[in-house]
Amino acid sequence: MRRGFRIGSVRGIEVIADLSLLIIAGLLTWSLYVDLDAAFPSTSSNALLIAALVGGGLFFGSVFLHELSHSLVALRRGLRVRRIRLFIFGGVSEIEEEAETPGDELAVTLAGPAASMGLGVLFIAIGWPLASTLELPARIALIIGVANVSIALFNLLPGLPLDGGRMLRALLWRRSGDRSRGTRIAVRTGRAMGVLLGLTGIALVAVLGNFTAIWFIAVGWFLYEAASTSAVQEQFMSRIEGLSVADVMRRTELAVDGDMSVGAALEMHGWGDKLRSLPVAVDGRVLGVLGTREVRRVDDTSRQGTLVRDAMTPIGPGDVVAADTPLREALAMREGAAGVLVVVAEGEVAGVLTAEELATVFGDLRRRR
């Protein structure tokens, strides 16, 4: 699901800014302004605010370049990248498929910290010589330089979901030939680091009264939860290994007639105003899907007079998958407007694949976490 707002695309990779980014953008700009105000008390407030906004822009640009480096190397290695998402804790590259070899994972993972370290060195190299003449620009450059170096070093810590954790997994995977074992070890170190950061934050708040240390608690919680999610994802991918779409899909031999009214479709296939997503056939061809979401867009009083073909969500070639497609491959497909995959076998509709069907495979793993 795409949350937030689209700010552009690079090499076909969509760039999304999560709404939570506004929170950290405001806090970062304010922190920079306070720092600059203390360092340059005689400088006008407007100049300091502009400098703080520029510094914030450079910081988020650096985070974006970190993630873009991951994505570009992934593309070069033949991996599909869905989007880059920027959010309150930084950013993430949503790579649609897992690396096939430890070497691919190492290359993709190392690209991000390498980019941050390179940017850090560049900004410090720019700011250092200017410190005696252009003090305000130099300070911004040095702050962004140190921030980038810190991002690189923090990301190299050996625990998932950090880049260092992925590198640790890749190295263990290369050594043992067992990706799952590498993931389990990297998850444990990621959880341990999350707990350590959280306890450090609690100690700083309780003993020193340093309430800015709440960020340690927030980041620690994020690391712990993200590491746990990585473990669940690995278990899920292991569980679906060898499964095809046909093994998981919900079978539906008949499509809804597009010339039927929505009301009649509910009477035949639904319960109340609830209808599990079904393919819709118009003139013998499946052209869309109809489910609860589509039904609720039609007013109660209009359902008997509204045709299914007018209420359905149209589908395209990307919304259709063959029944014998490996499930792992189907999950890497881009989500269409309908959010449903229509499954075909030998030219005929055989079923549908939705989040509901995947939940039967995924659900108990979450409970065992």
C-alpha positions as CSV (number, residue, x, y, z in Angstrom):
1,M,0.0,0.0,0.0
2,R,1.4,3.4,-0.9
3,R,1.1,5.9,1.9
4,G,2.4,9.5,1.9
5,F,2.9,11.5,-1.2
6,R,4.9,11.0,-4.4
7,I,7.8,13.4,-4.9
8,G,9.2,12.0,-8.1
9,S,10.9,9.0,-9.7
10,V,14.5,8.0,-10.7
11,R,15.2,5.3,-13.2
12,G,11.6,4.2,-12.9
13,I,11.8,4.0,-9.1
14,E,9.0,5.9,-7.4
15,V,10.1,8.1,-4.5
16,I,7.5,8.4,-1.7
17,A,7.7,10.7,1.3
18,D,5.8,9.3,4.3
19,L,3.7,11.8,6.2
20,S,5.7,11.0,9.3
21,L,8.6,12.7,7.5
22,L,7.0,16.1,8.3
23,I,7.5,15.4,12.0
24,I,11.2,14.8,11.8
25,A,11.6,17.6,9.2
26,G,10.2,20.1,11.7
27,L,12.2,18.8,14.6
28,L,15.4,18.8,12.6
29,T,14.9,22.3,11.2
30,W,14.2,23.6,14.7
31,S,17.3,21.8,16.2
32,L,19.5,23.3,13.5
33,Y,18.0,26.8,14.1
34,V,18.7,26.5,17.8
35,D,22.3,25.4,17.2
36,L,23.0,28.1,14.7
37,D,21.3,30.8,16.9
38,A,23.6,29.8,19.8
39,A,26.7,29.8,17.5
40,F,25.9,33.1,15.7
41,P,23.9,35.3,18.1
42,S,24.4,38.4,16.0
43,T,23.1,36.9,12.8
44,S,19.5,37.7,11.8
45,S,16.7,35.2,12.6
46,N,15.7,35.1,8.9
47,A,19.2,34.2,7.8
48,L,19.5,31.5,10.4
49,L,16.1,30.1,9.5
50,I,17.1,29.9,5.8
51,A,20.4,28.2,6.8
52,A,18.5,25.7,8.9
53,L,16.1,24.9,6.1
54,V,19.0,24.5,3.7
55,G,20.7,22.2,6.2
56,G,17.5,20.1,6.6
57,G,17.2,19.8,2.8
58,L,20.8,18.7,2.5
59,F,20.2,16.1,5.3
60,F,17.2,14.6,3.6
61,G,18.9,14.7,0.3
62,S,21.7,12.7,1.8
63,V,19.3,10.1,3.2
64,F,17.7,9.9,-0.3
65,L,21.1,9.3,-1.9
66,H,21.8,6.6,0.6
67,E,18.7,4.7,-0.4
68,L,19.1,5.5,-4.1
69,S,22.6,3.9,-4.0
70,H,21.0,0.7,-2.7
71,S,18.4,0.8,-5.4
72,L,20.7,1.5,-8.3
73,V,23.0,-1.3,-7.4
74,A,20.0,-3.6,-7.0
75,L,18.9,-2.7,-10.5
76,R,22.4,-3.4,-11.8
77,R,22.3,-6.8,-10.2
78,G,19.0,-7.6,-11.9
79,L,16.7,-7.0,-8.9
80,R,13.4,-5.1,-9.3
81,V,12.9,-2.0,-7.1
82,R,9.4,-0.9,-6.4
83,R,10.0,2.4,-4.6
84,I,12.1,4.4,-2.2
85,R,10.2,5.5,0.9
86,L,11.4,8.4,3.2
87,F,10.0,8.3,6.7
88,I,10.6,9.4,10.3
89,F,13.5,7.0,10.9
90,G,15.2,7.7,7.6
91,G,14.4,5.8,4.4
92,V,14.0,2.3,2.9
93,S,14.4,0.9,-0.6
94,E,11.6,-1.5,-1.3
95,I,13.3,-4.1,-3.4
96,E,10.7,-6.5,-4.8
97,E,12.8,-9.7,-4.7
98,E,15.4,-11.2,-2.5
99,A,19.0,-11.4,-3.6
100,E,19.8,-14.8,-5.1
101,T,23.4,-14.9,-3.9
102,P,25.4,-13.6,-0.9
103,G,27.5,-11.5,-3.3
104,D,24.4,-9.7,-4.6
105,E,23.2,-8.9,-1.1
106,L,26.6,-7.7,0.0
107,A,26.9,-5.4,-3.0
108,V,23.4,-3.9,-2.6
109,T,23.8,-3.5,1.1
110,L,27.2,-1.9,1.1
111,A,26.2,0.7,-1.4
112,G,24.2,2.7,1.1
113,P,26.8,3.2,3.9
114,A,29.5,3.8,1.2
115,A,27.4,6.6,-0.3
116,S,26.8,8.2,3.2
117,M,30.5,7.9,4.1
118,G,31.4,9.5,0.7
119,L,29.0,12.4,1.3
120,G,30.3,12.8,4.8
121,V,33.9,13.1,3.7
122,L,32.8,15.5,0.9
123,F,30.9,17.9,3.2
124,I,33.6,17.9,5.8
125,A,36.2,18.6,3.1
126,I,34.1,21.5,1.9
127,G,33.3,22.9,5.4
128,W,36.7,22.6,7.0
129,P,38.6,25.1,4.8
130,L,35.7,27.6,5.0
131,A,35.5,27.6,8.8
132,S,37.7,30.7,9.2
133,T,36.0,32.8,6.5
134,L,32.4,31.7,5.8
135,E,31.5,30.4,9.2
136,L,27.7,29.9,8.8
137,P,28.0,27.8,5.5
138,A,31.0,26.0,6.9
139,R,29.0,25.0,10.1
140,I,26.1,23.7,8.0
141,A,28.5,21.7,5.8
142,L,30.3,20.2,8.8
143,I,27.0,19.3,10.6
144,I,25.8,17.5,7.4
145,G,29.2,15.9,7.0
146,V,29.3,14.6,10.5
147,A,25.6,13.5,10.2
148,N,26.4,11.4,7.1
149,V,29.4,9.8,8.7
150,S,27.2,9.0,11.7
151,I,24.5,7.5,9.4
152,A,27.2,5.3,7.7
153,L,28.6,4.1,11.0
154,F,25.3,3.5,12.6
155,N,24.0,1.5,9.6
156,L,27.1,-0.7,9.8
157,L,26.1,-2.0,13.2
158,P,25.7,-5.8,12.7
159,G,22.0,-6.3,13.3
160,L,18.9,-6.4,11.2
161,P,17.3,-4.3,9.8
162,L,20.4,-2.2,9.5
163,D,22.7,-2.5,6.6
164,G,25.4,-4.0,8.8
165,G,22.9,-6.8,9.8
166,R,22.3,-7.6,6.1
167,M,26.0,-7.7,5.5
168,L,26.4,-10.0,8.5
169,R,23.7,-12.2,7.1
170,A,25.3,-12.3,3.7
171,L,28.7,-13.2,5.1
172,L,27.2,-16.0,7.2
173,W,25.1,-17.1,4.2
174,R,28.3,-17.3,2.1
175,R,30.1,-19.2,4.8
176,S,27.4,-21.8,5.7
177,G,25.2,-21.8,2.6
178,D,22.2,-21.3,4.8
179,R,20.5,-17.9,4.4
180,S,17.9,-18.6,7.2
181,R,20.7,-19.3,9.8
182,G,22.3,-16.0,8.9
183,T,19.0,-14.2,9.3
184,R,18.4,-15.7,12.7
185,I,21.8,-14.6,14.0
186,A,21.4,-11.1,12.5
187,V,17.9,-10.8,14.0
188,R,19.2,-11.7,17.5
189,T,21.9,-9.0,17.2
190,G,19.4,-6.5,15.9
191,R,17.0,-7.2,18.8
192,A,19.9,-6.9,21.3
193,M,21.0,-3.5,19.9
194,G,17.4,-2.3,20.1
195,V,17.1,-3.4,23.7
196,L,20.5,-1.8,24.5
197,L,19.5,1.5,22.9
198,G,16.2,1.5,24.7
199,L,17.7,0.9,28.1
200,T,20.3,3.6,27.5
201,G,17.6,6.0,26.7
202,I,15.6,5.1,29.8
203,A,18.8,5.5,32.0
204,L,19.6,8.9,30.5
205,V,16.0,10.1,31.1
206,A,15.7,8.7,34.6
207,V,19.2,9.5,35.9
208,L,20.2,12.7,34.1
209,G,16.8,14.0,33.2
210,N,17.9,14.2,29.6
211,F,14.5,14.0,27.8
212,T,16.1,14.3,24.3
213,A,17.2,10.7,25.1
214,I,13.6,9.7,24.3
215,W,15.0,9.3,20.8
216,F,17.2,6.5,22.0
217,I,14.1,4.7,23.3
218,A,12.2,5.4,20.0
219,V,15.0,4.1,17.8
220,G,15.6,1.1,20.1
221,W,12.0,0.2,19.9
222,F,12.0,0.6,16.1
223,L,15.1,-1.6,15.7
224,Y,13.7,-4.3,17.9
225,E,10.4,-4.4,16.1
226,A,12.0,-4.2,12.6
227,A,14.4,-7.0,13.5
228,S,11.4,-9.1,14.7
229,T,9.6,-8.4,11.4
230,S,12.6,-9.5,9.5
231,A,12.5,-12.8,11.2
232,V,8.8,-13.2,10.4
233,Q,9.5,-12.3,6.7
234,E,12.3,-14.9,6.5
235,Q,10.0,-17.5,8.0
236,F,7.3,-16.6,5.6
237,M,9.6,-16.8,2.5
238,S,10.9,-20.1,3.8
239,R,7.4,-21.4,4.2
240,I,6.3,-20.5,0.7
241,E,9.4,-21.9,-1.0
242,G,8.2,-24.5,-3.5
243,L,4.6,-23.3,-3.4
244,S,2.8,-22.1,-6.5
245,V,-0.1,-19.6,-6.8
246,A,-2.5,-22.6,-7.3
247,D,-1.5,-23.9,-3.8
248,V,-2.7,-20.8,-2.0
249,M,-5.4,-19.1,-4.3
250,R,-9.1,-19.1,-3.5
251,R,-10.7,-21.2,-6.2
252,T,-13.6,-19.6,-8.1
253,E,-14.6,-21.4,-11.3
254,L,-17.2,-18.9,-12.4
255,A,-16.7,-15.1,-12.9
256,V,-19.5,-12.6,-12.1
257,D,-21.4,-11.6,-15.1
258,G,-20.7,-8.0,-15.9
259,D,-24.2,-7.4,-17.2
260,M,-25.7,-8.4,-13.8
261,S,-26.7,-5.7,-11.4
262,V,-24.6,-5.2,-8.2
263,G,-27.7,-6.1,-6.1
264,A,-28.2,-9.4,-7.9
265,A,-24.4,-10.2,-7.5
266,L,-24.7,-9.6,-3.8
267,E,-27.7,-11.9,-3.6
268,M,-25.9,-14.6,-5.5
269,H,-22.4,-14.3,-4.1
270,G,-22.4,-12.0,-1.1
271,W,-23.6,-11.6,2.4
272,G,-25.3,-8.3,3.2
273,D,-23.0,-5.7,1.6
274,K,-19.9,-7.9,1.9
275,L,-18.5,-9.7,-1.1
276,R,-15.2,-11.5,-1.3
277,S,-13.4,-10.3,-4.4
278,L,-14.4,-12.1,-7.5
279,P,-13.4,-11.7,-11.2
280,V,-15.9,-10.0,-13.5
281,A,-16.5,-11.3,-17.1
282,V,-17.8,-9.0,-19.9
283,D,-18.6,-10.7,-23.2
284,G,-16.7,-13.8,-22.0
285,R,-13.5,-12.0,-21.1
286,V,-12.4,-11.2,-17.5
287,L,-12.0,-7.4,-17.4
288,G,-12.2,-6.5,-13.7
289,V,-12.9,-7.5,-10.1
290,L,-15.8,-6.9,-7.8
291,G,-15.5,-7.0,-4.0
292,T,-16.6,-5.2,-0.8
293,R,-14.6,-2.1,-1.8
294,E,-16.4,-1.8,-5.1
295,V,-19.8,-2.6,-3.7
296,R,-19.5,0.1,-1.0
297,R,-18.8,2.7,-3.7
298,V,-22.4,2.1,-5.0
299,D,-25.2,3.7,-3.0
300,D,-27.6,1.2,-1.4
301,T,-30.6,2.6,-3.4
302,S,-28.7,2.3,-6.7
303,R,-27.4,-1.3,-6.5
304,Q,-30.3,-2.9,-8.3
305,G,-29.9,-0.4,-11.2
306,T,-26.1,-0.4,-11.4
307,L,-24.4,-3.0,-13.6
308,V,-21.4,-4.9,-12.2
309,R,-19.3,-3.8,-15.2
310,D,-19.8,-0.1,-14.2
311,A,-18.9,-0.8,-10.5
312,M,-15.9,-3.1,-11.0
313,T,-12.3,-2.1,-10.8
314,P,-10.8,-2.8,-14.2
315,I,-7.7,-5.0,-14.4
316,G,-4.8,-5.2,-16.8
317,P,-2.2,-7.8,-17.8
318,G,-0.3,-7.1,-14.6
319,D,-3.3,-8.2,-12.5
320,V,-3.4,-11.7,-14.1
321,V,-1.1,-14.5,-13.1
322,A,-0.8,-18.1,-14.2
323,A,-1.8,-20.8,-11.6
324,D,1.6,-22.5,-11.9
325,T,3.6,-19.3,-11.2
326,P,5.8,-19.7,-8.1
327,L,4.2,-17.8,-5.2
328,R,7.5,-16.0,-4.4
329,E,7.4,-14.6,-8.0
330,A,3.8,-13.6,-7.7
331,L,4.4,-11.6,-4.5
332,A,7.1,-9.6,-6.3
333,M,4.5,-8.4,-8.9
334,R,3.5,-4.8,-8.8
335,E,0.2,-4.3,-7.1
336,G,-2.5,-3.2,-9.5
337,A,-5.5,-0.9,-8.8
338,A,-7.7,-3.8,-7.8
339,G,-5.2,-5.2,-5.2
340,V,-6.2,-8.7,-6.4
341,L,-4.5,-11.2,-8.7
342,V,-6.9,-13.1,-11.0
343,V,-5.5,-16.6,-11.5
344,V,-5.8,-18.4,-14.8
345,A,-5.1,-22.0,-15.9
346,E,-5.2,-23.2,-19.4
347,G,-6.9,-20.0,-20.5
348,E,-9.7,-20.2,-18.0
349,V,-10.2,-18.4,-14.7
350,A,-9.2,-20.7,-11.8
351,G,-9.3,-18.4,-8.8
352,V,-8.1,-15.2,-7.1
353,L,-5.2,-14.4,-4.8
354,T,-5.7,-11.6,-2.2
355,A,-4.3,-10.6,1.1
356,E,-6.9,-12.8,2.8
357,E,-5.4,-16.0,1.2
358,L,-1.8,-15.0,2.1
359,A,-2.9,-14.3,5.7
360,T,-3.7,-18.0,6.1
361,V,0.0,-18.7,5.4
362,F,1.4,-15.6,7.2
363,G,-0.9,-15.4,10.3
364,D,0.4,-18.1,12.6
365,L,4.0,-16.9,12.0
366,R,3.0,-13.5,13.5
367,R,1.5,-15.2,16.5
368,R,4.7,-17.3,17.1
369,R,6.9,-14.2,16.9
